Amino acid sequence: RNIHTFMYKLIAIHQATLNTAGSNYKILDDKYYIHNPDFRPSKSPDEEYYLYPTLKMGYPQYVQVYVRAMTHFMLEPYIWKIDTRLKLLSFVQILIWYILLPFALIGLIYVLRYFLAPYGVLFIYFIVMSFIIAVSQGNVGTLFRLRDIVTPIVLFWGSVGIGRVLGWKMKGERCI
């Protein structure tokens, strides 16, 4: 019940952000954005504001929401969907980000394998912050700015990944 309540609160923030101006995206099926015509403020429970309350979702649906949310979190604004000047201004940064992500994945795997003790806290920080931001956001611009909270970690992992691809041996590396 606690997990459902926590997810409900995060997803409720996401649902509310779709009512704001700007470029928005959905991480839920369309039915979860339909307002309940029978909702009465101060009389109906808050979770009944939408016709299909997210509080009644199951764990497999939460996993799907998380995967969709993380995809948006890591890749928005999509370079193939540039339709405004503001998105055009982010083109170079996002292109570099796309190039860096595979190296960051290589670096993450390497760091988790060989340097878990000193750098595991970065992984935990990344997971917690990215989860909260990804699941609660729905606006591309806000997400783009909030992603900078974890960008230094991705840059760190990316630099380790680039070093590994170039064949560099990392200082303090244990040979297993």
Buried (B, 14 or more C-beta within 10 A) or exposed (E): EEEBEEBBBBBBBBBEBBEEEEBBBBBBEEEBBEEBEEBEEEEEEEBBBBBBBBBEBEEEBBEBBBEBBBBBBBBBBBBEEBEBEBBEEBEEEBEEBEEBBEBBBBBBBBBBEBBEEEBEEBBEEBEEBBBBBBBBBBBBBBBBEBBEBBEEBBBBBBBBBBBBEEEEEBEEEEEE
